Amino acid sequence: MHTCTLSIEQQIGCGHYGRVVKARAKGITAPNEVETEVAVKMVKSRADVTEIKSLVSELKILVHLGCHLNVVN
């Protein structure tokens, strides 16, 4: 398993329990890969347990989608 370097840029959206930021990722598919523009979904900095559970539930749904070009599994 290789590691990925992630550089957070700016917020591009937000919702009730989370936010989405634009980022650059290097090494998503291969260690020497060029940077790829990605969106990263995360809970807000002061999230409570309910908000974290909501994000985890959403991520579980994405796992069931299987491999998809726009989702890092």
N, C-alpha and C positions, 0 to 999 in steps of 0.2 A: 504494500500500500504506500502510495506517495502522498506528500503533503501539498497543500495549496496555499499560496500567499494571497491574501485578500486586502485590498486598499479601499476603504470606505470613502466615498466622495460626498454626495449630498442626499438629503431626504427628497424622495419623489412622491411620497404619499403616506397617508396615515389613516387609521381607523379607530374603532373603539378601544381595542386592546393592543394594537401593534402599529408598527410603521414599516415602510419599505424605503430602502436606501439604494442609490446607484453605487456600484462598486466595480473595481477591476480585479479579476482573479487570474492568477498565473498558476498553471499546473493542474487544471481541472481534469483533463483527460490524459495528460502525459507530463512528466517532470520538466521537460524543456519547452513546453508549450508557450506560445506568445500569449500576451494578456487578452482576456475576453471580458467584454462588458457584461455585467450581471446585475440582477436585482436581488437584494437580500431582505427577507422578511424577518422581523424580530419583534419581541415584545418591547413596550416602552420601558424606560429606565426604572420607573416606580411601579412595575406590574405586581399585582397580587397573585395568589395561587390560582384563582379562578381564571384570570387572564392568561396565565402560563398554560393552564390546562386547555384553554380554548385554542391556543396556537398549536399545541401538541396534537389536538384532535384534527386540526386542519392539515398538519403535516402527515398524519396517518392516512388521510384521504389521498394526498399526493403520492404516497408510497404505492397505493393500490393502482395508480395510473400506469405504473410500469415505466419503462424507458421512454422518455420524451425529450426532444431536442431542447425545450425550454425549461426543463426541470433537472437539477442536479440531484441524482439519487444517492 
